[in-house]
Amino acid sequence: MANNGKPFRVAQLSELVAKYIKRAGVRKQGACNQYRHAAATHMVDNGADIRHVQAFLGHADLSTTQVYVHVSMAKLKEVYNNTHPAARR
């Protein structure tokens, strides 16, 4: 979301992401869409409600947001260690 609380226009967001990638010294090629997937995954991993992520990404349908959220290995290990009987011994 832009500072005014409205969704970024595609070109505007692409320029902003490119600027930050260059400033960070990232040499890998990537598309804004990859960063949207990463942001969605990190937000959910850190406790954000998926409906808030849906609003952040500007998705009309929650099922679209579900495609963006991936299972991170760190979170999977944490959930396993906290919930699986074999890990809780």
mmCIF file as gemmi writes it, N, C-alpha and C atoms, coordinates in Angstrom:
data_model
loop_
_atom_site.group_PDB
_atom_site.id
_atom_site.type_symbol
_atom_site.label_atom_id
_atom_site.label_alt_id
_atom_site.label_comp_id
_atom_site.label_asym_id
_atom_site.label_entity_id
_atom_site.label_seq_id
_atom_site.pdbx_PDB_ins_code
_atom_site.Cartn_x
_atom_site.Cartn_y
_atom_site.Cartn_z
_atom_site.occupancy
_atom_site.B_iso_or_equiv
_atom_site.pdbx_formal_charge
_atom_site.auth_seq_id
_atom_site.auth_asym_id
_atom_site.pdbx_PDB_model_num
ATOM 1 N N . MET Axp A 1 ? 0.841 -1.164 0 1 0 ? 1 A 1
ATOM 2 C CA . MET Axp A 1 ? 0 0 0 1 0 ? 1 A 1
ATOM 3 C C . MET Axp A 1 ? 0.893 1.236 0 1 0 ? 1 A 1
ATOM 4 N N . ALA Axp A 2 ? 0.454 2.235 -0.699 1 0 ? 2 A 1
ATOM 5 C CA . ALA Axp A 2 ? 1.186 3.491 -0.753 1 0 ? 2 A 1
ATOM 6 C C . ALA Axp A 2 ? 0.963 4.267 0.545 1 0 ? 2 A 1
ATOM 7 N N . ASN Axp A 3 ? 1.723 5.323 0.724 1 0 ? 3 A 1
ATOM 8 C CA . ASN Axp A 3 ? 1.586 6.132 1.937 1 0 ? 3 A 1
ATOM 9 C C . ASN Axp A 3 ? 0.185 6.703 2.115 1 0 ? 3 A 1
ATOM 10 N N . ASN Axp A 4 ? -0.539 6.869 1.017 1 0 ? 4 A 1
ATOM 11 C CA . ASN Axp A 4 ? -1.896 7.409 1.104 1 0 ? 4 A 1
ATOM 12 C C . ASN Axp A 4 ? -2.934 6.334 1.441 1 0 ? 4 A 1
ATOM 13 N N . GLY Axp A 5 ? -2.491 5.091 1.674 1 0 ? 5 A 1
ATOM 14 C CA . GLY Axp A 5 ? -3.388 4.005 2.046 1 0 ? 5 A 1
ATOM 15 C C . GLY Axp A 5 ? -4.054 3.31 0.883 1 0 ? 5 A 1
ATOM 16 N N . LYS Axp A 6 ? -3.732 3.736 -0.33 1 0 ? 6 A 1
ATOM 17 C CA . LYS Axp A 6 ? -4.317 3.118 -1.521 1 0 ? 6 A 1
ATOM 18 C C . LYS Axp A 6 ? -3.309 2.157 -2.136 1 0 ? 6 A 1
ATOM 19 N N . PRO Axp A 7 ? -3.792 1.188 -2.901 1 0 ? 7 A 1
ATOM 20 C CA . PRO Axp A 7 ? -2.864 0.253 -3.558 1 0 ? 7 A 1
ATOM 21 C C . PRO Axp A 7 ? -1.948 0.979 -4.543 1 0 ? 7 A 1
ATOM 22 N N . PHE Axp A 8 ? -0.713 0.491 -4.648 1 0 ? 8 A 1
ATOM 23 C CA . PHE Axp A 8 ? 0.225 1.017 -5.637 1 0 ? 8 A 1
ATOM 24 C C . PHE Axp A 8 ? -0.266 0.692 -7.037 1 0 ? 8 A 1
ATOM 25 N N . ARG Axp A 9 ? 0.038 1.553 -7.976 1 0 ? 9 A 1
ATOM 26 C CA . ARG Axp A 9 ? -0.132 1.2 -9.383 1 0 ? 9 A 1
ATOM 27 C C . ARG Axp A 9 ? 1.028 0.271 -9.729 1 0 ? 9 A 1
ATOM 28 N N . VAL Axp A 10 ? 0.848 -0.61 -10.698 1 0 ? 10 A 1
ATOM 29 C CA . VAL Axp A 10 ? 1.855 -1.621 -11.03 1 0 ? 10 A 1
ATOM 30 C C . VAL Axp A 10 ? 3.2 -0.979 -11.344 1 0 ? 10 A 1
ATOM 31 N N . ALA Axp A 11 ? 3.22 0.013 -12.22 1 0 ? 11 A 1
ATOM 32 C CA . ALA Axp A 11 ? 4.483 0.656 -12.603 1 0 ? 11 A 1
ATOM 33 C C . ALA Axp A 11 ? 5.134 1.33 -11.403 1 0 ? 11 A 1
ATOM 34 N N . GLN Axp A 12 ? 4.338 1.942 -10.564 1 0 ? 12 A 1
ATOM 35 C CA . GLN Axp A 12 ? 4.842 2.63 -9.379 1 0 ? 12 A 1
ATOM 36 C C . GLN Axp A 12 ? 5.512 1.633 -8.43 1 0 ? 12 A 1
ATOM 37 N N . LEU Axp A 13 ? 4.877 0.513 -8.212 1 0 ? 13 A 1
ATOM 38 C CA . LEU Axp A 13 ? 5.427 -0.501 -7.321 1 0 ? 13 A 1
ATOM 39 C C . LEU Axp A 13 ? 6.688 -1.116 -7.91 1 0 ? 13 A 1
ATOM 40 N N . SER Axp A 14 ? 6.691 -1.377 -9.205 1 0 ? 14 A 1
ATOM 41 C CA . SER Axp A 14 ? 7.869 -1.949 -9.859 1 0 ? 14 A 1
ATOM 42 C C . SER Axp A 14 ? 9.073 -1.031 -9.711 1 0 ? 14 A 1
ATOM 43 N N . GLU Axp A 15 ? 8.865 0.26 -9.896 1 0 ? 15 A 1
ATOM 44 C CA . GLU Axp A 15 ? 9.96 1.226 -9.747 1 0 ? 15 A 1
ATOM 45 C C . GLU Axp A 15 ? 10.47 1.257 -8.315 1 0 ? 15 A 1
ATOM 46 N N . LEU Axp A 16 ? 9.563 1.238 -7.361 1 0 ? 16 A 1
ATOM 47 C CA . LEU Axp A 16 ? 9.943 1.276 -5.954 1 0 ? 16 A 1
ATOM 48 C C . LEU Axp A 16 ? 10.739 0.037 -5.565 1 0 ? 16 A 1
ATOM 49 N N . VAL Axp A 17 ? 10.262 -1.127 -5.968 1 0 ? 17 A 1
ATOM 50 C CA . VAL Axp A 17 ? 10.958 -2.376 -5.649 1 0 ? 17 A 1
ATOM 51 C C . VAL Axp A 17 ? 12.332 -2.398 -6.308 1 0 ? 17 A 1
ATOM 52 N N . ALA Axp A 18 ? 12.417 -1.978 -7.566 1 0 ? 18 A 1
ATOM 53 C CA . ALA Axp A 18 ? 13.705 -1.946 -8.269 1 0 ? 18 A 1
ATOM 54 C C . ALA Axp A 18 ? 14.691 -1.046 -7.541 1 0 ? 18 A 1
ATOM 55 N N . LYS Axp A 19 ? 14.216 0.082 -7.038 1 0 ? 19 A 1
ATOM 56 C CA . LYS Axp A 19 ? 15.081 1.009 -6.304 1 0 ? 19 A 1
ATOM 57 C C . LYS Axp A 19 ? 15.634 0.351 -5.043 1 0 ? 19 A 1
ATOM 58 N N . TYR Axp A 20 ? 14.769 -0.319 -4.294 1 0 ? 20 A 1
ATOM 59 C CA . TYR Axp A 20 ? 15.211 -0.961 -3.058 1 0 ? 20 A 1
ATOM 60 C C . TYR Axp A 20 ? 16.121 -2.157 -3.325 1 0 ? 20 A 1
ATOM 61 N N . ILE Axp A 21 ? 15.858 -2.891 -4.385 1 0 ? 21 A 1
ATOM 62 C CA . ILE Axp A 21 ? 16.717 -4.023 -4.741 1 0 ? 21 A 1
ATOM 63 C C . ILE Axp A 21 ? 18.115 -3.522 -5.066 1 0 ? 21 A 1
ATOM 64 N N . LYS Axp A 22 ? 18.185 -2.469 -5.852 1 0 ? 22 A 1
ATOM 65 C CA . LYS Axp A 22 ? 19.482 -1.894 -6.222 1 0 ? 22 A 1
ATOM 66 C C . LYS Axp A 22 ? 20.196 -1.364 -4.988 1 0 ? 22 A 1
ATOM 67 N N . ARG Axp A 23 ? 19.477 -0.653 -4.146 1 0 ? 23 A 1
ATOM 68 C CA . ARG Axp A 23 ? 20.064 -0.077 -2.937 1 0 ? 23 A 1
ATOM 69 C C . ARG Axp A 23 ? 20.581 -1.166 -1.997 1 0 ? 23 A 1
ATOM 70 N N . ALA Axp A 24 ? 19.893 -2.301 -1.947 1 0 ? 24 A 1
ATOM 71 C CA . ALA Axp A 24 ? 20.295 -3.402 -1.069 1 0 ? 24 A 1
ATOM 72 C C . ALA Axp A 24 ? 21.437 -4.231 -1.645 1 0 ? 24 A 1
ATOM 73 N N . GLY Axp A 25 ? 21.766 -3.994 -2.91 1 0 ? 25 A 1
ATOM 74 C CA . GLY Axp A 25 ? 22.855 -4.738 -3.528 1 0 ? 25 A 1
ATOM 75 C C . GLY Axp A 25 ? 22.48 -6.143 -3.955 1 0 ? 25 A 1
ATOM 76 N N . VAL Axp A 26 ? 21.192 -6.411 -4.089 1 0 ? 26 A 1
ATOM 77 C CA . VAL Axp A 26 ? 20.74 -7.734 -4.524 1 0 ? 26 A 1
ATOM 78 C C . VAL Axp A 26 ? 21.079 -7.902 -5.993 1 0 ? 26 A 1
ATOM 79 N N . ARG Axp A 27 ? 21.768 -8.973 -6.31 1 0 ? 27 A 1
ATOM 80 C CA . ARG Axp A 27 ? 22.199 -9.192 -7.683 1 0 ? 27 A 1
ATOM 81 C C . ARG Axp A 27 ? 21.285 -10.167 -8.433 1 0 ? 27 A 1
ATOM 82 N N . LYS Axp A 28 ? 20.478 -10.914 -7.696 1 0 ? 28 A 1
ATOM 83 C CA . LYS Axp A 28 ? 19.582 -11.886 -8.317 1 0 ? 28 A 1
ATOM 84 C C . LYS Axp A 28 ? 18.445 -11.183 -9.034 1 0 ? 28 A 1
ATOM 85 N N . GLN Axp A 29 ? 18.073 -11.728 -10.182 1 0 ? 29 A 1
ATOM 86 C CA . GLN Axp A 29 ? 16.916 -11.213 -10.898 1 0 ? 29 A 1
ATOM 87 C C . GLN Axp A 29 ? 15.649 -11.681 -10.187 1 0 ? 29 A 1
ATOM 88 N N . GLY Axp A 30 ? 14.653 -10.868 -10.22 1 0 ? 30 A 1
ATOM 89 C CA . GLY Axp A 30 ? 13.388 -11.241 -9.607 1 0 ? 30 A 1
ATOM 90 C C . GLY Axp A 30 ? 12.294 -10.321 -10.089 1 0 ? 30 A 1
ATOM 91 N N . ALA Axp A 31 ? 11.1 -10.715 -9.856 1 0 ? 31 A 1
ATOM 92 C CA . ALA Axp A 31 ? 9.952 -9.909 -10.251 1 0 ? 31 A 1
ATOM 93 C C . ALA Axp A 31 ? 9.211 -9.465 -8.998 1 0 ? 31 A 1
ATOM 94 N N . CYS Axp A 32 ? 8.471 -8.382 -9.127 1 0 ? 32 A 1
ATOM 95 C CA . CYS Axp A 32 ? 7.677 -7.887 -7.994 1 0 ? 32 A 1
ATOM 96 C C . CYS Axp A 32 ? 6.793 -8.988 -7.427 1 0 ? 32 A 1
ATOM 97 N N . ASN Axp A 33 ? 6.304 -9.833 -8.284 1 0 ? 33 A 1
ATOM 98 C CA . ASN Axp A 33 ? 5.404 -10.886 -7.839 1 0 ? 33 A 1
ATOM 99 C C . ASN Axp A 33 ? 6.077 -11.814 -6.832 1 0 ? 33 A 1
ATOM 100 N N . GLN Axp A 34 ? 7.364 -12.092 -7.027 1 0 ? 34 A 1
ATOM 101 C CA . GLN Axp A 34 ? 8.089 -12.933 -6.075 1 0 ? 34 A 1
ATOM 102 C C . GLN Axp A 34 ? 8.152 -12.267 -4.71 1 0 ? 34 A 1
ATOM 103 N N . TYR Axp A 35 ? 8.334 -10.96 -4.705 1 0 ? 35 A 1
ATOM 104 C CA . TYR Axp A 35 ? 8.402 -10.234 -3.442 1 0 ? 35 A 1
ATOM 105 C C . TYR Axp A 35 ? 7.032 -10.176 -2.771 1 0 ? 35 A 1
ATOM 106 N N . ARG Axp A 36 ? 5.974 -10.153 -3.566 1 0 ? 36 A 1
ATOM 107 C CA . ARG Axp A 36 ? 4.625 -10.189 -3 1 0 ? 36 A 1
ATOM 108 C C . ARG Axp A 36 ? 4.377 -11.537 -2.315 1 0 ? 36 A 1
ATOM 109 N N . HIS Axp A 37 ? 4.831 -12.618 -2.943 1 0 ? 37 A 1
ATOM 110 C CA . HIS Axp A 37 ? 4.712 -13.948 -2.333 1 0 ? 37 A 1
ATOM 111 C C . HIS Axp A 37 ? 5.499 -13.984 -1.023 1 0 ? 37 A 1
ATOM 112 N N . ALA Axp A 38 ? 6.727 -13.484 -1.057 1 0 ? 38 A 1
ATOM 113 C CA . ALA Axp A 38 ? 7.572 -13.49 0.143 1 0 ? 38 A 1
ATOM 114 C C . ALA Axp A 38 ? 6.947 -12.654 1.251 1 0 ? 38 A 1
ATOM 115 N N . ALA Axp A 39 ? 6.455 -11.47 0.903 1 0 ? 39 A 1
ATOM 116 C CA . ALA Axp A 39 ? 5.843 -10.6 1.909 1 0 ? 39 A 1
ATOM 117 C C . ALA Axp A 39 ? 4.626 -11.271 2.537 1 0 ? 39 A 1
ATOM 118 N N . ALA Axp A 40 ? 3.792 -11.884 1.716 1 0 ? 40 A 1
ATOM 119 C CA . ALA Axp A 40 ? 2.596 -12.556 2.228 1 0 ? 40 A 1
ATOM 120 C C . ALA Axp A 40 ? 2.974 -13.692 3.177 1 0 ? 40 A 1
ATOM 121 N N . THR Axp A 41 ? 3.966 -14.47 2.793 1 0 ? 41 A 1
ATOM 122 C CA . THR Axp A 41 ? 4.41 -15.588 3.627 1 0 ? 41 A 1
ATOM 123 C C . THR Axp A 41 ? 4.974 -15.092 4.95 1 0 ? 41 A 1
ATOM 124 N N . HIS Axp A 42 ? 5.829 -14.071 4.908 1 0 ? 42 A 1
ATOM 125 C CA . HIS Axp A 42 ? 6.416 -13.525 6.144 1 0 ? 42 A 1
ATOM 126 C C . HIS Axp A 42 ? 5.345 -12.93 7.052 1 0 ? 42 A 1
ATOM 127 N N . MET Axp A 43 ? 4.37 -12.252 6.46 1 0 ? 43 A 1
ATOM 128 C CA . MET Axp A 43 ? 3.308 -11.659 7.276 1 0 ? 43 A 1
ATOM 129 C C . MET Axp A 43 ? 2.526 -12.734 8.023 1 0 ? 43 A 1
ATOM 130 N N . VAL Axp A 44 ? 2.148 -13.809 7.328 1 0 ? 44 A 1
ATOM 131 C CA . VAL Axp A 44 ? 1.397 -14.892 7.972 1 0 ? 44 A 1
ATOM 132 C C . VAL Axp A 44 ? 2.274 -15.598 9.003 1 0 ? 44 A 1
ATOM 133 N N . ASP Axp A 45 ? 3.545 -15.843 8.668 1 0 ? 45 A 1
ATOM 134 C CA . ASP Axp A 45 ? 4.459 -16.484 9.618 1 0 ? 45 A 1
ATOM 135 C C . ASP Axp A 45 ? 4.601 -15.677 10.903 1 0 ? 45 A 1
ATOM 136 N N . ASN Axp A 46 ? 4.468 -14.367 10.791 1 0 ? 46 A 1
ATOM 137 C CA . ASN Axp A 46 ? 4.631 -13.498 11.956 1 0 ? 46 A 1
ATOM 138 C C . ASN Axp A 46 ? 3.309 -13.138 12.626 1 0 ? 46 A 1
ATOM 139 N N . GLY Axp A 47 ? 2.252 -13.876 12.274 1 0 ? 47 A 1
ATOM 140 C CA . GLY Axp A 47 ? 1.002 -13.746 13 1 0 ? 47 A 1
ATOM 141 C C . GLY Axp A 47 ? -0.095 -12.929 12.352 1 0 ? 47 A 1
ATOM 142 N N . ALA Axp A 48 ? 0.121 -12.42 11.149 1 0 ? 48 A 1
ATOM 143 C CA . ALA Axp A 48 ? -0.928 -11.636 10.487 1 0 ? 48 A 1
ATOM 144 C C . ALA Axp A 48 ? -2.086 -12.54 10.085 1 0 ? 48 A 1
ATOM 145 N N . ASP Axp A 49 ? -3.281 -12.05 10.263 1 0 ? 49 A 1
ATOM 146 C CA . ASP Axp A 49 ? -4.471 -12.752 9.793 1 0 ? 49 A 1
ATOM 147 C C . ASP Axp A 49 ? -4.464 -12.709 8.268 1 0 ? 49 A 1
ATOM 148 N N . ILE Axp A 50 ? -4.793 -13.813 7.634 1 0 ? 50 A 1
ATOM 149 C CA . ILE Axp A 50 ? -4.738 -13.882 6.173 1 0 ? 50 A 1
ATOM 150 C C . ILE Axp A 50 ? -5.674 -12.866 5.518 1 0 ? 50 A 1
ATOM 151 N N . ARG Axp A 51 ? -6.735 -12.477 6.216 1 0 ? 51 A 1
ATOM 152 C CA . ARG Axp A 51 ? -7.641 -11.459 5.654 1 0 ? 51 A 1
ATOM 153 C C . ARG Axp A 51 ? -6.969 -10.094 5.606 1 0 ? 51 A 1
ATOM 154 N N . HIS Axp A 52 ? -6.076 -9.832 6.56 1 0 ? 52 A 1
ATOM 155 C CA . HIS Axp A 52 ? -5.316 -8.583 6.513 1 0 ? 52 A 1
ATOM 156 C C . HIS Axp A 52 ? -4.312 -8.625 5.365 1 0 ? 52 A 1
ATOM 157 N N . VAL Axp A 53 ? -3.706 -9.775 5.158 1 0 ? 53 A 1
ATOM 158 C CA . VAL Axp A 53 ? -2.783 -9.935 4.031 1 0 ? 53 A 1
ATOM 159 C C . VAL Axp A 53 ? -3.548 -9.765 2.725 1 0 ? 53 A 1
ATOM 160 N N . GLN Axp A 54 ? -4.746 -10.302 2.667 1 0 ? 54 A 1
ATOM 161 C CA . GLN Axp A 54 ? -5.598 -10.146 1.484 1 0 ? 54 A 1
ATOM 162 C C . GLN Axp A 54 ? -5.812 -8.664 1.178 1 0 ? 54 A 1
ATOM 163 N N . ALA Axp A 55 ? -6.14 -7.883 2.183 1 0 ? 55 A 1
ATOM 164 C CA . ALA Axp A 55 ? -6.355 -6.444 1.989 1 0 ? 55 A 1
ATOM 165 C C . ALA Axp A 55 ? -5.059 -5.755 1.579 1 0 ? 55 A 1
ATOM 166 N N . PHE Axp A 56 ? -3.953 -6.137 2.204 1 0 ? 56 A 1
ATOM 167 C CA . PHE Axp A 56 ? -2.645 -5.555 1.887 1 0 ? 56 A 1
ATOM 168 C C . PHE Axp A 56 ? -2.286 -5.789 0.426 1 0 ? 56 A 1
ATOM 169 N N . LEU Axp A 57 ? -2.554 -7.004 -0.063 1 0 ? 57 A 1
ATOM 170 C CA . LEU Axp A 57 ? -2.218 -7.339 -1.446 1 0 ? 57 A 1
ATOM 171 C C . LEU Axp A 57 ? -3.262 -6.844 -2.441 1 0 ? 57 A 1
ATOM 172 N N . GLY Axp A 58 ? -4.424 -6.447 -1.944 1 0 ? 58 A 1
ATOM 173 C CA . GLY Axp A 58 ? -5.467 -5.936 -2.825 1 0 ? 58 A 1
ATOM 174 C C . GLY Axp A 58 ? -6.24 -7.012 -3.56 1 0 ? 58 A 1
ATOM 175 N N . HIS Axp A 59 ? -6.313 -8.197 -2.974 1 0 ? 59 A 1
ATOM 176 C CA . HIS Axp A 59 ? -7.029 -9.299 -3.606 1 0 ? 59 A 1
ATOM 177 C C . HIS Axp A 59 ? -8.515 -9.242 -3.27 1 0 ? 59 A 1
ATOM 178 N N . ALA Axp A 60 ? -9.352 -9.429 -4.263 1 0 ? 60 A 1
ATOM 179 C CA . ALA Axp A 60 ? -10.797 -9.472 -4.049 1 0 ? 60 A 1
ATOM 180 C C . ALA Axp A 60 ? -11.214 -10.806 -3.436 1 0 ? 60 A 1
ATOM 181 N N . ASP Axp A 61 ? -10.507 -11.87 -3.786 1 0 ? 61 A 1
ATOM 182 C CA . ASP Axp A 61 ? -10.875 -13.22 -3.364 1 0 ? 61 A 1
ATOM 183 C C . ASP Axp A 61 ? -9.792 -13.793 -2.457 1 0 ? 61 A 1
ATOM 184 N N . LEU Axp A 62 ? -10.188 -14.317 -1.315 1 0 ? 62 A 1
ATOM 185 C CA . LEU Axp A 62 ? -9.242 -14.889 -0.361 1 0 ? 62 A 1
ATOM 186 C C . LEU Axp A 62 ? -8.451 -16.045 -0.965 1 0 ? 62 A 1
ATOM 187 N N . SER Axp A 63 ? -9.049 -16.783 -1.88 1 0 ? 63 A 1
ATOM 188 C CA . SER Axp A 63 ? -8.344 -17.923 -2.485 1 0 ? 63 A 1
ATOM 189 C C . SER Axp A 63 ? -7.111 -17.464 -3.261 1 0 ? 63 A 1
ATOM 190 N N . THR Axp A 64 ? -7.137 -16.259 -3.8 1 0 ? 64 A 1
ATOM 191 C CA . THR Axp A 64 ? -5.958 -15.721 -4.48 1 0 ? 64 A 1
ATOM 192 C C . THR Axp A 64 ? -4.844 -15.496 -3.472 1 0 ? 64 A 1
ATOM 193 N N . THR Axp A 65 ? -5.182 -14.952 -2.322 1 0 ? 65 A 1
ATOM 194 C CA . THR Axp A 65 ? -4.189 -14.709 -1.275 1 0 ? 65 A 1
ATOM 195 C C . THR Axp A 65 ? -3.591 -16.022 -0.792 1 0 ? 65 A 1
ATOM 196 N N . GLN Axp A 66 ? -4.409 -17.062 -0.7 1 0 ? 66 A 1
ATOM 197 C CA . GLN Axp A 66 ? -3.914 -18.363 -0.251 1 0 ? 66 A 1
ATOM 198 C C . GLN Axp A 66 ? -2.837 -18.902 -1.184 1 0 ? 66 A 1
ATOM 199 N N . VAL Axp A 67 ? -2.92 -18.567 -2.457 1 0 ? 67 A 1
ATOM 200 C CA . VAL Axp A 67 ? -1.893 -18.985 -3.419 1 0 ? 67 A 1
ATOM 201 C C . VAL Axp A 67 ? -0.577 -18.273 -3.12 1 0 ? 67 A 1
ATOM 202 N N . TYR Axp A 68 ? -0.643 -17.053 -2.632 1 0 ? 68 A 1
ATOM 203 C CA . TYR Axp A 68 ? 0.551 -16.255 -2.358 1 0 ? 68 A 1
ATOM 204 C C . TYR Axp A 68 ? 1.278 -16.681 -1.093 1 0 ? 68 A 1
ATOM 205 N N . VAL Axp A 69 ? 0.552 -17.267 -0.144 1 0 ? 69 A 1
ATOM 206 C CA . VAL Axp A 69 ? 1.154 -17.644 1.134 1 0 ? 69 A 1
ATOM 207 C C . VAL Axp A 69 ? 1.711 -19.058 1.026 1 0 ? 69 A 1
ATOM 208 N N . HIS Axp A 70 ? 3 -19.19 1.277 1 0 ? 70 A 1
ATOM 209 C CA . HIS Axp A 70 ? 3.676 -20.484 1.202 1 0 ? 70 A 1
ATOM 210 C C . HIS Axp A 70 ? 4.041 -20.952 2.607 1 0 ? 70 A 1
ATOM 211 N N . VAL Axp A 71 ? 4.302 -22.222 2.748 1 0 ? 71 A 1
ATOM 212 C CA . VAL Axp A 71 ? 4.738 -22.777 4.024 1 0 ? 71 A 1
ATOM 213 C C . VAL Axp A 71 ? 6.248 -22.614 4.102 1 0 ? 71 A 1
ATOM 214 N N . SER Axp A 72 ? 6.705 -21.867 5.097 1 0 ? 72 A 1
ATOM 215 C CA . SER Axp A 72 ? 8.15 -21.715 5.264 1 0 ? 72 A 1
ATOM 216 C C . SER Axp A 72 ? 8.666 -22.864 6.128 1 0 ? 72 A 1
ATOM 217 N N . MET Axp A 73 ? 9.869 -23.306 5.85 1 0 ? 73 A 1
ATOM 218 C CA . MET Axp A 73 ? 10.451 -24.42 6.603 1 0 ? 73 A 1
ATOM 219 C C . MET Axp A 73 ? 10.623 -24.058 8.073 1 0 ? 73 A 1
ATOM 220 N N . ALA Axp A 74 ? 11.011 -22.831 8.363 1 0 ? 74 A 1
ATOM 221 C CA . ALA Axp A 74 ? 11.205 -22.42 9.757 1 0 ? 74 A 1
ATOM 222 C C . ALA Axp A 74 ? 9.892 -22.514 10.532 1 0 ? 74 A 1
ATOM 223 N N . LYS Axp A 75 ? 8.817 -22.043 9.927 1 0 ? 75 A 1
ATOM 224 C CA . LYS Axp A 75 ? 7.513 -22.09 10.596 1 0 ? 75 A 1
ATOM 225 C C . LYS Axp A 75 ? 7.021 -23.526 10.712 1 0 ? 75 A 1
ATOM 226 N N . LEU Axp A 76 ? 7.254 -24.337 9.685 1 0 ? 76 A 1
ATOM 227 C CA . LEU Axp A 76 ? 6.851 -25.739 9.721 1 0 ? 76 A 1
ATOM 228 C C . LEU Axp A 76 ? 7.566 -26.471 10.856 1 0 ? 76 A 1
ATOM 229 N N . LYS Axp A 77 ? 8.867 -26.23 11.023 1 0 ? 77 A 1
ATOM 230 C CA . LYS Axp A 77 ? 9.623 -26.848 12.118 1 0 ? 77 A 1
ATOM 231 C C . LYS Axp A 77 ? 9.083 -26.397 13.47 1 0 ? 77 A 1
ATOM 232 N N . GLU Axp A 78 ? 8.778 -25.115 13.581 1 0 ? 78 A 1
ATOM 233 C CA . GLU Axp A 78 ? 8.246 -24.583 14.833 1 0 ? 78 A 1
ATOM 234 C C . GLU Axp A 78 ? 6.91 -25.238 15.184 1 0 ? 78 A 1
ATOM 235 N N . VAL Axp A 79 ? 6.025 -25.329 14.211 1 0 ? 79 A 1
ATOM 236 C CA . VAL Axp A 79 ? 4.716 -25.947 14.44 1 0 ? 79 A 1
ATOM 237 C C . VAL Axp A 79 ? 4.884 -27.416 14.799 1 0 ? 79 A 1
ATOM 238 N N . TYR Axp A 80 ? 5.752 -28.114 14.091 1 0 ? 80 A 1
ATOM 239 C CA . TYR Axp A 80 ? 6.011 -29.527 14.383 1 0 ? 80 A 1
ATOM 240 C C . TYR Axp A 80 ? 6.517 -29.683 15.818 1 0 ? 80 A 1
ATOM 241 N N . ASN Axp A 81 ? 7.531 -28.907 16.178 1 0 ? 81 A 1
ATOM 242 C CA . ASN Axp A 81 ? 8.123 -29.022 17.512 1 0 ? 81 A 1
ATOM 243 C C . ASN Axp A 81 ? 7.135 -28.691 18.626 1 0 ? 81 A 1
ATOM 244 N N . ASN Axp A 82 ? 6.202 -27.806 18.351 1 0 ? 82 A 1
ATOM 245 C CA . ASN Axp A 82 ? 5.239 -27.402 19.372 1 0 ? 82 A 1
ATOM 246 C C . ASN Axp A 82 ? 3.987 -28.267 19.429 1 0 ? 82 A 1
ATOM 247 N N . THR Axp A 83 ? 3.746 -29.071 18.389 1 0 ? 83 A 1
ATOM 248 C CA . THR Axp A 83 ? 2.467 -29.783 18.346 1 0 ? 83 A 1
ATOM 249 C C . THR Axp A 83 ? 2.553 -31.285 18.135 1 0 ? 83 A 1
ATOM 250 N N . HIS Axp A 84 ? 3.591 -31.771 17.514 1 0 ? 84 A 1
ATOM 251 C CA . HIS Axp A 84 ? 3.649 -33.199 17.206 1 0 ? 84 A 1
ATOM 252 C C . HIS Axp A 84 ? 4.086 -33.976 18.447 1 0 ? 84 A 1
ATOM 253 N N . PRO Axp A 85 ? 3.361 -35.048 18.791 1 0 ? 85 A 1
ATOM 254 C CA . PRO Axp A 85 ? 3.694 -35.817 19.994 1 0 ? 85 A 1
ATOM 255 C C . PRO Axp A 85 ? 5.135 -36.331 20.014 1 0 ? 85 A 1
ATOM 256 N N . ALA Axp A 86 ? 5.663 -36.744 18.884 1 0 ? 86 A 1
ATOM 257 C CA . ALA Axp A 86 ? 7.032 -37.272 18.854 1 0 ? 86 A 1
ATOM 258 C C . ALA Axp A 86 ? 8.056 -36.187 19.163 1 0 ? 86 A 1
ATOM 259 N N . ALA Axp A 87 ? 7.759 -34.967 18.846 1 0 ? 87 A 1
ATOM 260 C CA . ALA Axp A 87 ? 8.694 -33.871 19.089 1 0 ? 87 A 1
ATOM 261 C C . ALA Axp A 87 ? 8.581 -33.334 20.507 1 0 ? 87 A 1
ATOM 262 N N . ARG Axp A 88 ? 7.498 -33.663 21.189 1 0 ? 88 A 1
ATOM 263 C CA . ARG Axp A 88 ? 7.24 -33.098 22.514 1 0 ? 88 A 1
ATOM 264 C C . ARG Axp A 88 ? 7.714 -33.995 23.643 1 0 ? 88 A 1
ATOM 265 N N . ARG Axp A 89 ? 8.421 -35.056 23.353 1 0 ? 89 A 1
ATOM 266 C CA . ARG Axp A 89 ? 8.885 -36.004 24.385 1 0 ? 89 A 1
ATOM 267 C C . ARG Axp A 89 ? 9.955 -35.412 25.243 1 0 ? 89 A 1
